[in-house]
Each structure stands twice: as structure tokens, then as C-alpha cells.
Amino acid sequence: MGLTIVMTGALISHSTLLRADLHRGHGAREARNIGVNIALLVLSVFVAAGRF
């Protein structure tokens, strides 16, 4: 459950950084991080749901 909360915060943080990078004309680095965060968030939600 705790990892789900942490990954949600990380997703929000990386989304903010992606918007800033896109504004500067970059963005590939944070886009990869968001993809990894989404995968980990889905897995952590799946594990948390399985525990209940």
C-alpha cells in the first residue's frame, strides 16, 4: 500500500517535470520515467488489491 502512495507521488512529480521539459523543447528523459512509474504503479496496485 505504501509503494502505491509513493508511486502516485512520483508520477505527479515526473508529470510536472515532463511539462517543464516539453516547454524547453526536451522531454524524452521524463517520458521514459513516467512509463516506468506507470508500470510500477499498476504492479503495486495489483499486489495491494491482492492482499485484501
CYANA upper distance limits for C-alpha pairs under 8 A (distance plus 0.5 A):
  1 MET  CA      5 ILE  CA      7.16
  1 MET  CA     44 SER  CA      7.88
  1 MET  CA     45 VAL  CA      8.05
  1 MET  CA     48 ALA  CA      6.05
  2 GLY  CA      6 VAL  CA      6.80
  3 LEU  CA      7 MET  CA      6.46
  3 LEU  CA     41 LEU  CA      8.43
  3 LEU  CA     44 SER  CA      6.96
  4 THR  CA      8 THR  CA      6.64
  4 THR  CA     41 LEU  CA      6.42
  4 THR  CA     44 SER  CA      6.03
  4 THR  CA     45 VAL  CA      6.63
  4 THR  CA     48 ALA  CA      8.41
  5 ILE  CA      9 GLY  CA      6.91
  6 VAL  CA     10 ALA  CA      6.71
  7 MET  CA     11 LEU  CA      6.52
  7 MET  CA     37 ASN  CA      6.90
  7 MET  CA     40 LEU  CA      7.71
  7 MET  CA     41 LEU  CA      6.13
  8 THR  CA     12 ILE  CA      6.86
  8 THR  CA     41 LEU  CA      7.50
  9 GLY  CA     13 SER  CA      6.66
 10 ALA  CA     14 HIS  CA      6.51
 10 ALA  CA     37 ASN  CA      7.60
 11 LEU  CA     15 SER  CA      6.52
 11 LEU  CA     34 ILE  CA      6.75
 11 LEU  CA     37 ASN  CA      6.52
 11 LEU  CA     38 ILE  CA      7.75
 12 ILE  CA     16 THR  CA      6.83
 13 SER  CA     17 LEU  CA      6.90
 14 HIS  CA     18 LEU  CA      6.49
 14 HIS  CA     30 GLU  CA      6.75
 14 HIS  CA     33 ASN  CA      7.49
 14 HIS  CA     34 ILE  CA      6.71
 15 SER  CA     19 ARG  CA      6.80
 15 SER  CA     30 GLU  CA      8.18
 15 SER  CA     34 ILE  CA      7.54
 16 THR  CA     20 ALA  CA      6.93
 17 LEU  CA     21 ASP  CA      6.59
 17 LEU  CA     30 GLU  CA      7.32
 18 LEU  CA     22 LEU  CA      6.51
 18 LEU  CA     27 GLY  CA      6.13
 18 LEU  CA     30 GLU  CA      5.82
 18 LEU  CA     31 ALA  CA      7.13
 19 ARG  CA     23 HIS  CA      6.69
 19 ARG  CA     27 GLY  CA      8.29
 20 ALA  CA     24 ARG  CA      7.04
 21 ASP  CA     25 GLY  CA      6.73
 21 ASP  CA     26 HIS  CA      5.40
 21 ASP  CA     27 GLY  CA      5.41
 21 ASP  CA     30 GLU  CA      8.34
 22 LEU  CA     26 HIS  CA      5.55
 22 LEU  CA     27 GLY  CA      5.60
 27 GLY  CA     31 ALA  CA      6.59
 28 ALA  CA     32 ARG  CA      6.89
 29 ARG  CA     33 ASN  CA      7.15
 30 GLU  CA     34 ILE  CA      6.64
 31 ALA  CA     35 GLY  CA      6.84
 32 ARG  CA     36 VAL  CA      6.88
 33 ASN  CA     37 ASN  CA      6.56
 34 ILE  CA     38 ILE  CA      6.58
 35 GLY  CA     39 ALA  CA      6.85
 36 VAL  CA     40 LEU  CA      6.71
 37 ASN  CA     41 LEU  CA      6.41
 38 ILE  CA     42 VAL  CA      6.60
 39 ALA  CA     43 LEU  CA      6.79
 40 LEU  CA     44 SER  CA      6.54
 41 LEU  CA     45 VAL  CA      6.58
 42 VAL  CA     46 PHE  CA      6.63
 43 LEU  CA     47 VAL  CA      6.72
 44 SER  CA     48 ALA  CA      6.49
 45 VAL  CA     49 ALA  CA      6.46
 46 PHE  CA     50 GLY  CA      6.66
 47 VAL  CA     51 ARG  CA      6.89
 48 ALA  CA     52 PHE  CA      7.49
